[in-house]
Amino acid sequence: MAQQRVDQCLEMLCGKGCSAVWRDIAALEAGQRLPETQDLSVAERQEVLVQLKSVMSVYHNSCSMD
């Protein structure tokens, strides 16, 4: 797995803002591909999802999908 590619994708996704990240998590969980994940392997997309969930767990009470 190319950790640098995963890290770059995470940076792009997180830069979109809190609400967008929650929507992106839902999309990834549903098996959808995001523009930011198009060039990633299945394993890399799964790693992005795991890391996004980890990052957002910190913001669970202060950031919502609204």
Residue frames relative to the residue before (quaternion, step in Angstrom):
aa qw qx qy qz dx dy dz
M 1.0000 0.0000 0.0000 0.0000 0.00 0.00 0.00
A 0.3553 -0.7310 0.5462 0.2026 3.53 -0.99 0.86
Q 0.2874 -0.8010 0.5016 0.1556 3.57 -0.06 1.31
Q 0.6105 0.5593 -0.3558 0.4334 3.58 1.04 -0.68
R 0.6472 0.5072 -0.3192 0.4711 3.60 0.99 -0.79
V 0.6354 0.5186 -0.3191 0.4748 3.57 1.01 -0.82
D 0.6657 0.5099 -0.2988 0.4555 3.58 0.88 -0.95
Q 0.6515 0.5093 -0.3152 0.4656 3.59 0.96 -0.83
C 0.6412 0.5165 -0.3154 0.4718 3.57 1.00 -0.82
L 0.6442 0.5221 -0.3179 0.4597 3.58 0.93 -0.88
E 0.6459 0.5231 -0.3164 0.4573 3.56 0.96 -0.86
M 0.6610 0.4982 -0.3096 0.4680 3.59 0.94 -0.86
L 0.6797 0.4944 -0.2970 0.4531 3.57 0.88 -0.94
C 0.6825 0.4848 -0.2941 0.4611 3.59 0.86 -0.90
G 0.6110 0.5674 -0.3409 0.4342 3.57 1.13 -0.55
K 0.5887 0.5949 -0.3568 0.4149 3.57 1.25 -0.32
G 0.5767 -0.5996 0.3737 0.4102 3.57 1.23 -0.33
C 0.7282 -0.5030 0.2972 0.3584 3.46 -1.31 0.61
S 0.7064 0.4601 -0.2804 0.4590 3.59 0.70 -1.02
A 0.6448 0.5214 -0.3175 0.4599 3.56 1.00 -0.81
V 0.6360 0.5267 -0.3361 0.4529 3.59 1.00 -0.75
W 0.6305 0.5128 -0.3452 0.4693 3.62 0.96 -0.75
R 0.6498 0.4989 -0.3199 0.4760 3.62 0.97 -0.78
D 0.6480 0.5167 -0.3154 0.4621 3.57 1.00 -0.81
I 0.6112 0.5339 -0.3454 0.4713 3.59 1.04 -0.74
A 0.6605 0.5026 -0.3073 0.4655 3.58 0.87 -0.92
A 0.6523 0.5124 -0.3126 0.4628 3.58 0.96 -0.83
L 0.6678 0.4923 -0.2998 0.4710 3.58 0.91 -0.88
E 0.6341 0.5249 -0.3257 0.4651 3.59 1.03 -0.77
A 0.6810 0.4726 -0.2721 0.4886 3.57 1.14 -0.67
G 0.5746 -0.6299 0.3576 0.3811 3.57 1.30 0.08
Q 0.4656 0.6806 -0.4452 0.3490 3.56 1.24 0.20
R 0.3526 -0.6883 0.5856 0.2430 3.52 -1.26 0.46
L 0.2825 -0.7325 0.5982 0.1609 3.51 -1.06 0.83
P 0.6417 -0.5123 0.3769 0.4286 3.60 -1.13 0.42
E 0.6698 0.5170 -0.2911 0.4464 3.57 1.03 -0.81
T 0.7392 0.4057 -0.2243 0.4885 3.60 1.17 -0.46
Q 0.3503 0.7853 -0.4608 0.2195 3.59 1.26 0.01
D 0.7564 0.3943 -0.2067 0.4791 3.59 0.94 -0.86
L 0.5662 0.6047 -0.3845 0.4074 3.60 1.26 0.09
S 0.5129 -0.6106 0.5052 0.3299 3.53 -1.22 0.53
V 0.6866 -0.4452 0.3577 0.4498 3.57 -1.29 0.16
A 0.6650 0.5033 -0.3052 0.4596 3.60 0.90 -0.90
E 0.6575 0.4990 -0.3126 0.4701 3.59 0.98 -0.79
R 0.6367 0.5099 -0.3352 0.4715 3.61 0.99 -0.75
Q 0.6322 0.5212 -0.3281 0.4702 3.58 1.02 -0.75
E 0.6459 0.5103 -0.3151 0.4723 3.59 0.99 -0.80
V 0.6111 0.5315 -0.3453 0.4742 3.59 1.03 -0.75
L 0.6569 0.5138 -0.3104 0.4562 3.59 0.90 -0.90
V 0.6561 0.5087 -0.3103 0.4631 3.59 0.87 -0.94
Q 0.7031 0.4629 -0.2759 0.4641 3.57 0.86 -0.92
L 0.6129 0.5313 -0.3577 0.4627 3.61 1.03 -0.67
K 0.6483 0.5110 -0.3172 0.4668 3.59 0.94 -0.85
S 0.6400 0.5260 -0.3207 0.4592 3.56 1.00 -0.80
V 0.6590 0.5003 -0.3018 0.4737 3.57 0.91 -0.94
M 0.7266 0.4554 -0.2559 0.4462 3.56 0.81 -0.98
S 0.5290 0.6223 -0.4218 0.3937 3.61 1.15 -0.34
V 0.5968 0.5615 -0.3464 0.4567 3.58 1.17 -0.56
Y 0.7586 0.3875 -0.1795 0.4921 3.57 1.08 -0.79
H 0.2829 0.8230 -0.4689 0.1510 3.57 1.29 0.06
N 0.7666 0.3649 -0.2043 0.4874 3.61 0.84 -0.88
S 0.7416 0.4150 -0.2363 0.4712 3.60 1.15 -0.35
C 0.7533 0.2647 -0.1594 0.5806 3.57 1.27 -0.04
S 0.0511 -0.8081 0.5867 0.0068 3.55 -0.80 0.99
M 0.6591 -0.5068 0.3797 0.4057 3.54 -1.33 0.05
D 0.5239 0.6611 -0.4107 0.3462 3.61 1.17 -0.32
